[in-house]
Amino acid sequence: MKKIILLLLTALMLTSFSTTKTSDFSIIGKWEGVENYEVGYFIFDAEGYAYMKVKDFDLGGKDFEFHGKRGKMEYEVDYSKSPIEVDFMVTIFEDNITKRLLCIAKKIDANKMMFSMGFGGDRPTDFNDNNTMIFTRVDN
């Protein structure tokens, strides 16, 4: 009987030290961010396409039009990095040009993340007041 109790206590202690892995987090879904009373959304679908929506401005997906040109917006996520690396790739079909927007994300919980975008071709290295927004998952 003592061995069974000891085994149960050991098992309970080992499971109490487990941590949530970054790979347990998924970016797929609709995320809402609010800054200066402006609401914006990121949508990451399971097929690898991304959408951005702010006010009347919609951009992204398999096929969109912007300034008379058609394109697509895809994303890649590297959950093995800390912080998580998120890349948006925008391709303009007729020019055959693809540009990358390098970003980082940090899981706060299963439905909340910090997100920082890099501009000028550089990936941000940290989260600060100037470059970070909090996004909350509003739909899976």
GULUMVO-448203 format. One record per atom (N, C-alpha, C): x, y, z; residue number from 0; atom name; residue in three letters. Coordinates in nm, 3 decimals, always signed. Example, Ala and Ser with C-alpha at 12.3 -4.5 7.8 and 13.67 -1.06 7.14 Angstrom:
BEGIN
PT; +1.319; -0.569; +0.780; 0; N; Ala
PT; +1.230; -0.450; +0.780; 0; CA; Ala
PT; +1.320; -0.330; +0.780; 0; C; Ala
PT; +1.285; -0.225; +0.708; 1; N; Ser
PT; +1.367; -0.106; +0.714; 1; CA; Ser
PT; +1.290; +0.003; +0.787; 1; C; Ser
# end
This chain:
BEGIN
PT; +0.082; -0.119; +0.000; 0; N; Met
PT; +0.000; +0.000; +0.000; 0; CA; Met
PT; +0.087; +0.127; +0.000; 0; C; Met
PT; +0.198; +0.123; +0.077; 1; N; Lys
PT; +0.288; +0.238; +0.082; 1; CA; Lys
PT; +0.348; +0.266; -0.055; 1; C; Lys
PT; +0.379; +0.160; -0.130; 2; N; Lys
PT; +0.438; +0.177; -0.263; 2; CA; Lys
PT; +0.339; +0.244; -0.359; 2; C; Lys
PT; +0.212; +0.210; -0.351; 3; N; Ile
PT; +0.110; +0.270; -0.436; 3; CA; Ile
PT; +0.094; +0.418; -0.403; 3; C; Ile
PT; +0.090; +0.451; -0.275; 4; N; Ile
PT; +0.076; +0.591; -0.234; 4; CA; Ile
PT; +0.199; +0.669; -0.278; 4; C; Ile
PT; +0.318; +0.612; -0.259; 5; N; Leu
PT; +0.441; +0.678; -0.302; 5; CA; Leu
PT; +0.442; +0.700; -0.453; 5; C; Leu
PT; +0.397; +0.600; -0.529; 6; N; Leu
PT; +0.390; +0.612; -0.675; 6; CA; Leu
PT; +0.293; +0.722; -0.716; 6; C; Leu
PT; +0.176; +0.730; -0.653; 7; N; Leu
PT; +0.077; +0.835; -0.683; 7; CA; Leu
PT; +0.132; +0.974; -0.650; 7; C; Leu
PT; +0.198; +0.986; -0.534; 8; N; Leu
PT; +0.255; +1.116; -0.497; 8; CA; Leu
PT; +0.364; +1.158; -0.596; 8; C; Leu
PT; +0.447; +1.066; -0.639; 9; N; Thr
PT; +0.551; +1.096; -0.736; 9; CA; Thr
PT; +0.490; +1.141; -0.868; 9; C; Thr
PT; +0.388; +1.070; -0.914; 10; N; Ala
PT; +0.322; +1.106; -1.039; 10; CA; Ala
PT; +0.259; +1.244; -1.030; 10; C; Ala
PT; +0.195; +1.274; -0.917; 11; N; Leu
PT; +0.135; +1.408; -0.899; 11; CA; Leu
PT; +0.241; +1.517; -0.898; 11; C; Leu
PT; +0.353; +1.492; -0.833; 12; N; Met
PT; +0.460; +1.592; -0.828; 12; CA; Met
PT; +0.519; +1.616; -0.967; 12; C; Met
PT; +0.539; +1.512; -1.044; 13; N; Leu
PT; +0.597; +1.528; -1.178; 13; CA; Leu
PT; +0.503; +1.605; -1.270; 13; C; Leu
PT; +0.374; +1.580; -1.263; 14; N; Thr
PT; +0.281; +1.652; -1.350; 14; CA; Thr
PT; +0.266; +1.797; -1.307; 14; C; Thr
PT; +0.291; +1.828; -1.182; 15; N; Ser
PT; +0.278; +1.968; -1.138; 15; CA; Ser
PT; +0.391; +2.054; -1.191; 15; C; Ser
PT; +0.502; +1.993; -1.234; 16; N; Phe
PT; +0.614; +2.068; -1.288; 16; CA; Phe
PT; +0.610; +2.083; -1.439; 16; C; Phe
PT; +0.508; +2.030; -1.504; 17; N; Ser
PT; +0.501; +2.042; -1.650; 17; CA; Ser
PT; +0.465; +2.184; -1.687; 17; C; Ser
PT; +0.513; +2.228; -1.803; 18; N; Thr
PT; +0.485; +2.364; -1.851; 18; CA; Thr
PT; +0.415; +2.357; -1.985; 18; C; Thr
PT; +0.345; +2.463; -2.018; 19; N; Thr
PT; +0.278; +2.470; -2.147; 19; CA; Thr
PT; +0.382; +2.497; -2.255; 19; C; Thr
PT; +0.383; +2.418; -2.357; 20; N; Lys
PT; +0.478; +2.435; -2.467; 20; CA; Lys
PT; +0.422; +2.536; -2.566; 20; C; Lys
PT; +0.512; +2.610; -2.631; 21; N; Thr
PT; +0.470; +2.707; -2.731; 21; CA; Thr
PT; +0.393; +2.638; -2.843; 21; C; Thr
PT; +0.429; +2.514; -2.874; 22; N; Ser
PT; +0.363; +2.443; -2.984; 22; CA; Ser
PT; +0.217; +2.409; -2.951; 22; C; Ser
PT; +0.179; +2.421; -2.825; 23; N; Asp
PT; +0.039; +2.400; -2.788; 23; CA; Asp
PT; -0.049; +2.517; -2.832; 23; C; Asp
PT; +0.013; +2.625; -2.868; 24; N; Phe
PT; -0.057; +2.747; -2.909; 24; CA; Phe
PT; -0.077; +2.747; -3.060; 24; C; Phe
PT; -0.193; +2.788; -3.105; 25; N; Ser
PT; -0.219; +2.800; -3.249; 25; CA; Ser
PT; -0.267; +2.941; -3.279; 25; C; Ser
PT; -0.213; +2.997; -3.384; 26; N; Ile
PT; -0.249; +3.133; -3.424; 26; CA; Ile
PT; -0.375; +3.135; -3.511; 26; C; Ile
PT; -0.420; +3.020; -3.556; 27; N; Ile
PT; -0.536; +3.012; -3.646; 27; CA; Ile
PT; -0.660; +3.067; -3.576; 27; C; Ile
PT; -0.731; +3.155; -3.647; 28; N; Gly
PT; -0.853; +3.214; -3.595; 28; CA; Gly
PT; -0.861; +3.362; -3.626; 28; C; Gly
PT; -0.963; +3.426; -3.572; 29; N; Lys
PT; -0.984; +3.570; -3.589; 29; CA; Lys
PT; -0.941; +3.639; -3.460; 29; C; Lys
PT; -0.851; +3.736; -3.473; 30; N; Trp
PT; -0.795; +3.808; -3.359; 30; CA; Trp
PT; -0.830; +3.956; -3.366; 30; C; Trp
PT; -0.871; +4.012; -3.255; 31; N; Glu
PT; -0.911; +4.153; -3.248; 31; CA; Glu
PT; -0.810; +4.231; -3.165; 31; C; Glu
PT; -0.768; +4.344; -3.220; 32; N; Gly
PT; -0.680; +4.435; -3.147; 32; CA; Gly
PT; -0.741; +4.573; -3.143; 32; C; Gly
PT; -0.720; +4.644; -3.033; 33; N; Val
PT; -0.775; +4.779; -3.018; 33; CA; Val
PT; -0.662; +4.873; -2.980; 33; C; Val
PT; -0.650; +4.983; -3.056; 34; N; Glu
PT; -0.550; +5.085; -3.026; 34; CA; Glu
PT; -0.612; +5.221; -3.054; 34; C; Glu
PT; -0.604; +5.310; -2.956; 35; N; Asn
PT; -0.662; +5.444; -2.970; 35; CA; Asn
PT; -0.806; +5.437; -3.020; 35; C; Asn
PT; -0.883; +5.348; -2.964; 36; N; Tyr
PT; -1.026; +5.328; -2.996; 36; CA; Tyr
PT; -1.049; +5.277; -3.138; 36; C; Tyr
PT; -0.945; +5.240; -3.209; 37; N; Glu
PT; -0.957; +5.180; -3.342; 37; CA; Glu
PT; -0.950; +5.028; -3.326; 37; C; Glu
PT; -1.044; +4.959; -3.388; 38; N; Val
PT; -1.047; +4.814; -3.381; 38; CA; Val
PT; -0.996; +4.757; -3.513; 38; C; Val
PT; -0.906; +4.662; -3.502; 39; N; Gly
PT; -0.853; +4.595; -3.620; 39; CA; Gly
PT; -0.852; +4.445; -3.599; 39; C; Gly
PT; -0.846; +4.371; -3.707; 40; N; Tyr
PT; -0.850; +4.225; -3.699; 40; CA; Tyr
PT; -0.740; +4.164; -3.784; 40; C; Tyr
PT; -0.686; +4.055; -3.735; 41; N; Phe
PT; -0.606; +3.960; -3.814; 41; CA; Phe
PT; -0.688; +3.833; -3.820; 41; C; Phe
PT; -0.691; +3.773; -3.937; 42; N; Ile
PT; -0.753; +3.642; -3.951; 42; CA; Ile
PT; -0.648; +3.551; -4.014; 42; C; Ile
PT; -0.618; +3.442; -3.945; 43; N; Phe
PT; -0.525; +3.341; -3.994; 43; CA; Phe
PT; -0.605; +3.215; -4.020; 43; C; Phe
PT; -0.612; +3.171; -4.147; 44; N; Asp
PT; -0.690; +3.050; -4.175; 44; CA; Asp
PT; -0.598; +2.928; -4.178; 44; C; Asp
PT; -0.659; +2.812; -4.177; 45; N; Ala
PT; -0.585; +2.686; -4.170; 45; CA; Ala
PT; -0.509; +2.655; -4.299; 45; C; Ala
PT; -0.544; +2.721; -4.410; 46; N; Glu
PT; -0.477; +2.698; -4.538; 46; CA; Glu
PT; -0.351; +2.782; -4.555; 46; C; Glu
PT; -0.322; +2.871; -4.459; 47; N; Gly
PT; -0.202; +2.953; -4.468; 47; CA; Gly
PT; -0.225; +3.092; -4.523; 47; C; Gly
PT; -0.351; +3.133; -4.535; 48; N; Tyr
PT; -0.381; +3.268; -4.583; 48; CA; Tyr
PT; -0.414; +3.359; -4.465; 48; C; Tyr
PT; -0.374; +3.485; -4.477; 49; N; Ala
PT; -0.397; +3.583; -4.373; 49; CA; Ala
PT; -0.479; +3.699; -4.428; 49; C; Ala
PT; -0.553; +3.762; -4.340; 50; N; Tyr
PT; -0.638; +3.877; -4.374; 50; CA; Tyr
PT; -0.615; +3.984; -4.268; 50; C; Tyr
PT; -0.617; +4.110; -4.308; 51; N; Met
PT; -0.612; +4.224; -4.216; 51; CA; Met
PT; -0.733; +4.310; -4.244; 51; C; Met
PT; -0.801; +4.351; -4.138; 52; N; Lys
PT; -0.918; +4.436; -4.152; 52; CA; Lys
PT; -0.911; +4.549; -4.050; 52; C; Lys
PT; -0.918; +4.672; -4.100; 53; N; Val
PT; -0.925; +4.790; -4.015; 53; CA; Val
PT; -1.024; +4.885; -4.079; 53; C; Val
PT; -1.127; +4.921; -4.006; 54; N; Lys
PT; -1.235; +5.005; -4.060; 54; CA; Lys
PT; -1.285; +4.947; -4.192; 54; C; Lys
PT; -1.280; +5.026; -4.299; 55; N; Asp
PT; -1.325; +4.980; -4.431; 55; CA; Asp
PT; -1.212; +4.919; -4.514; 55; C; Asp
PT; -1.096; +4.905; -4.455; 56; N; Phe
PT; -0.978; +4.854; -4.525; 56; CA; Phe
PT; -0.966; +4.704; -4.502; 56; C; Phe
PT; -0.981; +4.626; -4.608; 57; N; Asp
PT; -0.964; +4.481; -4.604; 57; CA; Asp
PT; -0.853; +4.443; -4.699; 57; C; Asp
PT; -0.762; +4.361; -4.651; 58; N; Leu
PT; -0.650; +4.318; -4.734; 58; CA; Leu
PT; -0.619; +4.174; -4.699; 58; C; Leu
PT; -0.600; +4.092; -4.802; 59; N; Gly
PT; -0.551; +3.958; -4.777; 59; CA; Gly
PT; -0.635; +3.848; -4.835; 59; C; Gly
PT; -0.591; +3.728; -4.807; 60; N; Gly
PT; -0.658; +3.608; -4.855; 60; CA; Gly
PT; -0.598; +3.556; -4.984; 60; C; Gly
PT; -0.671; +3.463; -5.046; 61; N; Lys
PT; -0.624; +3.398; -5.169; 61; CA; Lys
PT; -0.621; +3.493; -5.288; 61; C; Lys
PT; -0.710; +3.593; -5.287; 62; N; Asp
PT; -0.719; +3.684; -5.401; 62; CA; Asp
PT; -0.784; +3.813; -5.354; 62; C; Asp
PT; -0.709; +3.923; -5.357; 63; N; Phe
PT; -0.763; +4.053; -5.320; 63; CA; Phe
PT; -0.717; +4.156; -5.421; 63; C; Phe
PT; -0.782; +4.271; -5.420; 64; N; Glu
PT; -0.743; +4.381; -5.508; 64; CA; Glu
PT; -0.706; +4.501; -5.423; 64; C; Glu
PT; -0.593; +4.565; -5.458; 65; N; Phe
PT; -0.547; +4.683; -5.388; 65; CA; Phe
PT; -0.484; +4.777; -5.490; 65; C; Phe
PT; -0.538; +4.897; -5.500; 66; N; His
PT; -0.491; +4.996; -5.598; 66; CA; His
PT; -0.491; +4.938; -5.740; 66; C; His
PT; -0.596; +4.864; -5.772; 67; N; Gly
PT; -0.612; +4.811; -5.907; 67; CA; Gly
PT; -0.527; +4.688; -5.939; 67; C; Gly
PT; -0.454; +4.638; -5.841; 68; N; Lys
PT; -0.372; +4.519; -5.864; 68; CA; Lys
PT; -0.420; +4.405; -5.776; 68; C; Lys
PT; -0.415; +4.285; -5.832; 69; N; Arg
PT; -0.460; +4.166; -5.760; 69; CA; Arg
PT; -0.342; +4.099; -5.691; 69; C; Arg
PT; -0.371; +4.038; -5.579; 70; N; Gly
PT; -0.265; +3.971; -5.506; 70; CA; Gly
PT; -0.319; +3.871; -5.406; 70; C; Gly
PT; -0.230; +3.817; -5.327; 71; N; Lys
PT; -0.267; +3.725; -5.219; 71; CA; Lys
PT; -0.178; +3.754; -5.099; 71; C; Lys
PT; -0.228; +3.717; -4.981; 72; N; Met
PT; -0.148; +3.732; -4.860; 72; CA; Met
PT; -0.148; +3.599; -4.785; 72; C; Met
PT; -0.027; +3.548; -4.762; 73; N; Glu
PT; -0.010; +3.424; -4.689; 73; CA; Glu
PT; +0.069; +3.453; -4.562; 73; C; Glu
PT; +0.077; +3.353; -4.475; 74; N; Tyr
PT; +0.156; +3.370; -4.354; 74; CA; Tyr
PT; +0.230; +3.241; -4.322; 74; C; Tyr
PT; +0.340; +3.255; -4.249; 75; N; Glu
PT; +0.416; +3.143; -4.195; 75; CA; Glu
PT; +0.440; +3.171; -4.048; 75; C; Glu
PT; +0.436; +3.066; -3.967; 76; N; Val
PT; +0.460; +3.080; -3.823; 76; CA; Val
PT; +0.567; +2.980; -3.782; 76; C; Val
PT; +0.664; +3.026; -3.704; 77; N; Asp
PT; +0.764; +2.938; -3.646; 77; CA; Asp
PT; +0.746; +2.938; -3.495; 77; C; Asp
PT; +0.672; +2.837; -3.448; 78; N; Tyr
PT; +0.643; +2.825; -3.305; 78; CA; Tyr
PT; +0.765; +2.784; -3.224; 78; C; Tyr
PT; +0.870; +2.733; -3.290; 79; N; Ser
PT; +0.988; +2.687; -3.217; 79; CA; Ser
PT; +1.075; +2.803; -3.170; 79; C; Ser
PT; +1.054; +2.922; -3.225; 80; N; Lys
PT; +1.132; +3.039; -3.187; 80; CA; Lys
PT; +1.067; +3.108; -3.067; 80; C; Lys
PT; +1.147; +3.178; -2.990; 81; N; Ser
PT; +1.096; +3.256; -2.878; 81; CA; Ser
PT; +1.154; +3.397; -2.889; 81; C; Ser
PT; +1.073; +3.498; -2.918; 82; N; Pro
PT; +0.929; +3.491; -2.939; 82; CA; Pro
PT; +0.894; +3.422; -3.070; 82; C; Pro
PT; +0.768; +3.386; -3.083; 83; N; Ile
PT; +0.718; +3.319; -3.203; 83; CA; Ile
PT; +0.739; +3.413; -3.322; 83; C; Ile
PT; +0.789; +3.360; -3.433; 84; N; Glu
PT; +0.807; +3.442; -3.553; 84; CA; Glu
PT; +0.689; +3.422; -3.647; 84; C; Glu
PT; +0.632; +3.533; -3.690; 85; N; Val
PT; +0.519; +3.533; -3.783; 85; CA; Val
PT; +0.558; +3.618; -3.903; 85; C; Val
PT; +0.549; +3.562; -4.023; 86; N; Asp
PT; +0.579; +3.635; -4.145; 86; CA; Asp
PT; +0.454; +3.645; -4.231; 86; C; Asp
PT; +0.424; +3.766; -4.276; 87; N; Phe
PT; +0.319; +3.786; -4.376; 87; CA; Phe
PT; +0.389; +3.798; -4.510; 87; C; Phe
PT; +0.340; +3.726; -4.611; 88; N; Met
PT; +0.395; +3.736; -4.746; 88; CA; Met
PT; +0.285; +3.786; -4.839; 88; C; Met
PT; +0.306; +3.903; -4.895; 89; N; Val
PT; +0.211; +3.961; -4.989; 89; CA; Val
PT; +0.268; +3.948; -5.128; 89; C; Val
PT; +0.193; +3.883; -5.217; 90; N; Thr
PT; +0.235; +3.864; -5.355; 90; CA; Thr
PT; +0.142; +3.942; -5.446; 90; C; Thr
PT; +0.198; +4.025; -5.534; 91; N; Ile
PT; +0.121; +4.094; -5.637; 91; CA; Ile
PT; +0.138; +4.012; -5.764; 91; C; Ile
PT; +0.027; +3.958; -5.814; 92; N; Phe
PT; +0.031; +3.863; -5.924; 92; CA; Phe
PT; +0.095; +3.920; -6.051; 92; C; Phe
PT; +0.046; +4.035; -6.099; 93; N; Glu
PT; +0.092; +4.084; -6.228; 93; CA; Glu
PT; +0.237; +4.130; -6.227; 93; C; Glu
PT; +0.287; +4.172; -6.111; 94; N; Asp
PT; +0.428; +4.214; -6.101; 94; CA; Asp
PT; +0.519; +4.098; -6.060; 94; C; Asp
PT; +0.457; +3.987; -6.017; 95; N; Asn
PT; +0.530; +3.870; -5.970; 95; CA; Asn
PT; +0.631; +3.908; -5.860; 95; C; Asn
PT; +0.584; +3.991; -5.767; 96; N; Ile
PT; +0.667; +4.039; -5.657; 96; CA; Ile
PT; +0.606; +3.991; -5.525; 96; C; Ile
PT; +0.690; +3.941; -5.436; 97; N; Thr
PT; +0.647; +3.902; -5.302; 97; CA; Thr
PT; +0.728; +3.980; -5.200; 97; C; Thr
PT; +0.658; +4.043; -5.107; 98; N; Lys
PT; +0.722; +4.117; -4.998; 98; CA; Lys
PT; +0.686; +4.049; -4.866; 98; C; Lys
PT; +0.780; +4.048; -4.773; 99; N; Arg
PT; +0.759; +3.989; -4.641; 99; CA; Arg
PT; +0.751; +4.098; -4.535; 99; C; Arg
PT; +0.655; +4.083; -4.446; 100; N; Leu
PT; +0.645; +4.166; -4.328; 100; CA; Leu
PT; +0.679; +4.076; -4.210; 100; C; Leu
PT; +0.790; +4.107; -4.142; 101; N; Leu
PT; +0.842; +4.022; -4.035; 101; CA; Leu
PT; +0.787; +4.067; -3.901; 101; C; Leu
PT; +0.731; +3.972; -3.827; 102; N; Cys
PT; +0.665; +4.004; -3.701; 102; CA; Cys
PT; +0.706; +3.904; -3.593; 102; C; Cys
PT; +0.672; +3.938; -3.470; 103; N; Ile
PT; +0.688; +3.846; -3.358; 103; CA; Ile
PT; +0.558; +3.844; -3.278; 103; C; Ile
PT; +0.535; +3.732; -3.211; 104; N; Ala
PT; +0.417; +3.716; -3.127; 104; CA; Ala
PT; +0.456; +3.644; -2.999; 104; C; Ala
PT; +0.382; +3.672; -2.894; 105; N; Lys
PT; +0.405; +3.604; -2.768; 105; CA; Lys
PT; +0.270; +3.566; -2.709; 105; C; Lys
PT; +0.255; +3.440; -2.680; 106; N; Lys
PT; +0.131; +3.390; -2.620; 106; CA; Lys
PT; +0.117; +3.444; -2.478; 106; C; Lys
PT; +0.002; +3.504; -2.450; 107; N; Ile
PT; -0.031; +3.543; -2.314; 107; CA; Ile
PT; -0.113; +3.430; -2.251; 107; C; Ile
PT; -0.213; +3.385; -2.325; 108; N; Asp
PT; -0.287; +3.264; -2.291; 108; CA; Asp
PT; -0.342; +3.208; -2.421; 108; C; Asp
PT; -0.425; +3.106; -2.417; 109; N; Ala
PT; -0.473; +3.039; -2.538; 109; CA; Ala
PT; -0.545; +3.133; -2.634; 109; C; Ala
PT; -0.603; +3.242; -2.582; 110; N; Asn
PT; -0.682; +3.332; -2.664; 110; CA; Asn
PT; -0.636; +3.477; -2.658; 110; C; Asn
PT; -0.510; +3.499; -2.620; 111; N; Lys
PT; -0.458; +3.635; -2.612; 111; CA; Lys
PT; -0.309; +3.631; -2.645; 111; C; Lys
PT; -0.265; +3.728; -2.727; 112; N; Met
PT; -0.123; +3.733; -2.762; 112; CA; Met
PT; -0.077; +3.877; -2.777; 112; C; Met
PT; +0.053; +3.899; -2.755; 113; N; Met
PT; +0.117; +4.026; -2.788; 113; CA; Met
PT; +0.168; +4.010; -2.930; 113; C; Met
PT; +0.160; +4.115; -3.008; 114; N; Phe
PT; +0.200; +4.109; -3.148; 114; CA; Phe
PT; +0.277; +4.235; -3.183; 114; C; Phe
PT; +0.389; +4.218; -3.251; 115; N; Ser
PT; +0.472; +4.331; -3.291; 115; CA; Ser
PT; +0.512; +4.314; -3.437; 115; C; Ser
PT; +0.492; +4.418; -3.517; 116; N; Met
PT; +0.526; +4.416; -3.659; 116; CA; Met
PT; +0.657; +4.489; -3.683; 116; C; Met
PT; +0.735; +4.433; -3.775; 117; N; Gly
PT; +0.859; +4.498; -3.814; 117; CA; Gly
PT; +0.840; +4.570; -3.947; 117; C; Gly
PT; +0.892; +4.687; -3.957; 118; N; Phe
PT; +0.882; +4.762; -4.081; 118; CA; Phe
PT; +1.023; +4.788; -4.134; 118; C; Phe
PT; +1.034; +4.808; -4.262; 119; N; Gly
PT; +1.165; +4.832; -4.322; 119; CA; Gly
PT; +1.248; +4.706; -4.338; 119; C; Gly
PT; +1.183; +4.590; -4.339; 120; N; Gly
PT; +1.254; +4.464; -4.361; 120; CA; Gly
PT; +1.318; +4.404; -4.238; 120; C; Gly
PT; +1.299; +4.465; -4.122; 121; N; Asp
PT; +1.359; +4.413; -3.999; 121; CA; Asp
PT; +1.253; +4.348; -3.910; 121; C; Asp
PT; +1.291; +4.240; -3.845; 122; N; Arg
PT; +1.203; +4.175; -3.748; 122; CA; Arg
PT; +1.226; +4.241; -3.613; 122; C; Arg
PT; +1.120; +4.276; -3.543; 123; N; Pro
PT; +1.139; +4.331; -3.408; 123; CA; Pro
PT; +1.207; +4.226; -3.319; 123; C; Pro
PT; +1.279; +4.272; -3.220; 124; N; Thr
PT; +1.347; +4.179; -3.129; 124; CA; Thr
PT; +1.282; +4.175; -2.992; 124; C; Thr
PT; +1.194; +4.272; -2.965; 125; N; Asp
PT; +1.126; +4.274; -2.835; 125; CA; Asp
PT; +0.990; +4.340; -2.849; 125; C; Asp
PT; +0.919; +4.343; -2.739; 126; N; Phe
PT; +0.787; +4.405; -2.734; 126; CA; Phe
PT; +0.799; +4.531; -2.650; 126; C; Phe
PT; +0.759; +4.644; -2.706; 127; N; Asn
PT; +0.761; +4.768; -2.629; 127; CA; Asn
PT; +0.634; +4.848; -2.660; 127; C; Asn
PT; +0.618; +4.959; -2.592; 128; N; Asp
PT; +0.496; +5.040; -2.607; 128; CA; Asp
PT; +0.476; +5.092; -2.748; 128; C; Asp
PT; +0.583; +5.113; -2.822; 129; N; Asn
PT; +0.574; +5.171; -2.956; 129; CA; Asn
PT; +0.536; +5.071; -3.064; 129; C; Asn
PT; +0.564; +4.944; -3.042; 130; N; Asn
PT; +0.544; +4.849; -3.151; 130; CA; Asn
PT; +0.453; +4.731; -3.118; 130; C; Asn
PT; +0.389; +4.731; -3.003; 131; N; Thr
PT; +0.317; +4.613; -2.957; 131; CA; Thr
PT; +0.167; +4.640; -2.940; 131; C; Thr
PT; +0.088; +4.545; -2.987; 132; N; Met
PT; -0.056; +4.546; -2.962; 132; CA; Met
PT; -0.094; +4.412; -2.900; 132; C; Met
PT; -0.198; +4.415; -2.822; 133; N; Ile
PT; -0.254; +4.293; -2.763; 133; CA; Ile
PT; -0.372; +4.252; -2.850; 133; C; Ile
PT; -0.373; +4.127; -2.892; 134; N; Phe
PT; -0.482; +4.073; -2.972; 134; CA; Phe
PT; -0.553; +3.962; -2.895; 134; C; Phe
PT; -0.685; +3.963; -2.904; 135; N; Thr
PT; -0.768; +3.862; -2.838; 135; CA; Thr
PT; -0.841; +3.783; -2.944; 135; C; Thr
PT; -0.836; +3.651; -2.931; 136; N; Arg
PT; -0.907; +3.565; -3.026; 136; CA; Arg
PT; -1.058; +3.583; -3.006; 136; C; Arg
PT; -1.129; +3.615; -3.114; 137; N; Val
PT; -1.273; +3.635; -3.106; 137; CA; Val
PT; -1.350; +3.525; -3.178; 137; C; Val
PT; -1.278; +3.443; -3.255; 138; N; Asp
PT; -1.342; +3.333; -3.328; 138; CA; Asp
PT; -1.233; +3.235; -3.370; 138; C; Asp
PT; -1.265; +3.109; -3.367; 139; N; Asn
PT; -1.168; +3.006; -3.411; 139; CA; Asn
PT; -1.178; +2.978; -3.557; 139; C; Asn
# end
